[in-house]
């Protein structure tokens, strides 16, 4: 078996630890000073704290068992900016919700209508997860796409356009 090599950004992202007090408040602690900012790859502590709070809230009270996985997914998927940090958080919460509902679908003691409702919810969450993956893929690909023009020849009497060009499809003119 070959060993998976971690990128340098992944090794710089220490995982936080979670605890819940008797009042139900969640406490998150980290060893390094910039750990939250590095985890989400954001510029400010306020953004990182907000993203962590929203992730914990999205998991809900029953998501206590998934907090470590949620933090680990941030390390594994290594967000490059705040948008990716939000998407990875949303994807993790969607995945947890989808797998939790799939467990309820498998419960044969629930009535037919209850199982159908769970199946519909699971289908919607599956579609949402796929859309989130596509959004992350598009966002990452956008940053990597580069077009470089080496040489342009414009002959005498010809016209050239310099700049961004976008097309929106053909326009049909009526006669």
C-alpha positions in Angstrom: 0.0 0.0 0.0 1.3 3.4 -0.9 1.2 6.3 1.6 -0.8 9.3 0.8 1.3 12.5 0.8 -0.1 15.5 2.6 0.4 18.9 1.1 2.2 21.5 3.2 -1.1 23.4 3.8 -2.7 20.3 5.3 0.0 19.7 7.9 -0.3 23.3 9.1 -3.9 22.9 10.1 -4.2 21.5 13.7 -7.5 20.0 14.6 -9.6 21.7 17.4 -10.9 19.7 20.3 -14.6 19.9 21.4 -16.2 19.6 24.7 -19.8 20.2 25.9 -20.5 21.5 29.4 -23.5 20.5 31.6 -25.5 23.4 30.2 -25.1 22.0 26.7 -22.7 24.8 25.6 -20.0 23.7 23.1 -16.4 24.7 23.8 -13.8 24.6 21.1 -10.1 24.8 21.8 -7.0 24.8 19.7 -3.3 24.6 20.4 -2.0 27.2 17.9 -2.9 30.9 17.9 -4.0 31.0 14.3 -5.5 27.5 14.2 -9.0 28.6 13.3 -7.9 31.0 10.6 -5.7 28.3 9.1 -8.4 25.6 9.4 -10.8 27.7 7.2 -8.0 29.6 5.4 -9.5 33.0 6.2 -8.0 36.4 7.1 -9.8 37.2 10.4 -10.5 35.5 13.6 -14.1 36.7 13.4 -14.7 35.0 10.1 -13.1 31.7 11.4 -15.1 31.8 14.6 -18.3 32.5 12.7 -17.7 29.6 10.3 -17.0 27.3 13.2 -20.1 28.4 15.0 -22.2 27.9 11.9 -20.7 24.4 11.4 -21.5 23.3 14.9 -25.0 24.8 14.7 -25.6 23.0 11.4 -24.6 19.7 12.9 -27.2 20.3 15.7 -27.3 18.7 19.2 -27.3 15.2 17.8 -24.3 16.0 15.7 -21.9 15.9 18.7 -20.5 12.7 17.4 -19.6 14.3 14.1 -17.6 17.4 15.3 -14.2 15.7 15.0 -15.1 14.5 11.5 -16.2 18.0 10.5 -12.9 19.5 11.6 -11.0 16.7 9.9 -12.9 17.3 6.6 -11.6 20.9 6.7 -8.1 19.6 6.9 -8.7 16.9 4.2 -10.3 19.3 1.7 -8.0 22.2 2.6 -10.1 25.3 1.8 -8.2 27.9 -0.1 -10.4 30.8 0.9 -13.5 31.8 2.8 -15.9 30.6 0.1 -14.3 27.2 0.1 -14.4 27.1 4.0 -18.1 27.8 3.8 -18.7 25.2 1.1 -16.7 22.5 3.0 -18.7 23.3 6.2 -22.0 23.1 4.3 -21.0 19.9 2.5 -20.1 18.3 5.9 -23.4 19.3 7.5 -25.3 18.0 4.4 -23.5 14.7 4.4 -24.2 14.2 8.2 -27.9 15.0 7.7 -28.1 12.7 4.7 -26.5 9.8 6.4 -28.6 10.3 9.6 -31.8 10.2 7.5 -30.6 7.1 5.6 -30.5 5.3 8.9 -34.1 6.3 9.6 -35.1 5.1 6.1 -33.7 1.7 6.9 -35.9 1.5 10.0 -38.7 -0.8 9.0 -40.8 -0.1 12.0 -41.7 3.4 10.8 -44.9 3.7 8.7 -45.0 3.9 4.9 -45.6 7.7 4.8 -42.8 8.4 7.3 -40.3 6.3 5.3 -41.4 8.1 2.1 -40.9 11.5 3.7 -37.4 10.4 4.9 -36.6 9.1 1.4 -37.6 12.4 -0.2 -35.5 14.3 2.3 -32.5 12.0 1.6 -32.9 12.5 -2.1 -33.0 16.3 -1.8 -30.0 16.2 0.5 -28.1 14.0 -2.0 -28.9 16.5 -4.8 -27.8 19.4 -2.6 -24.5 17.6 -1.8 -23.8 17.0 -5.5 -24.5 20.7 -6.2 -22.1 21.7 -3.4 -19.4 19.4 -4.8 -19.9 21.0 -8.3 -19.8 24.5 -6.8 -16.5 23.7 -5.0 -15.1 22.1 -8.2 -16.1 25.1 -10.3 -14.7 27.6 -7.8 -11.4 25.8 -7.7 -11.2 25.3 -11.4 -11.9 29.0 -11.9 -8.7 29.9 -10.0 -6.6 27.5 -12.0 -7.8 28.4 -15.5 -5.2 30.5 -17.4 -5.3 31.5 -21.1 -2.1 33.0 -22.5 -1.9 34.5 -26.0 1.7 34.4 -27.3 1.3 36.3 -30.6 -1.5 38.0 -32.4 -1.2 39.2 -36.0 -3.7 41.7 -37.4 -3.4 42.2 -41.1 -3.9 45.6 -42.7 -7.6 46.5 -42.9 -8.6 43.8 -40.4 -10.1 44.3 -37.0 -9.1 42.8 -33.6 -10.7 42.7 -30.2 -8.5 42.9 -27.1 -10.1 41.9 -23.8 -12.6 39.5 -22.3 -15.2 38.1 -24.7 -18.2 36.2 -23.6 -21.0 34.7 -25.7 -24.6 34.2 -24.6 -25.8 32.2 -27.5 -27.2 33.1 -30.9 -29.7 35.9 -31.3 -32.4 35.1 -33.9 -33.5 38.2 -35.9 -36.9 38.3 -37.4 -37.3 39.1 -41.1 
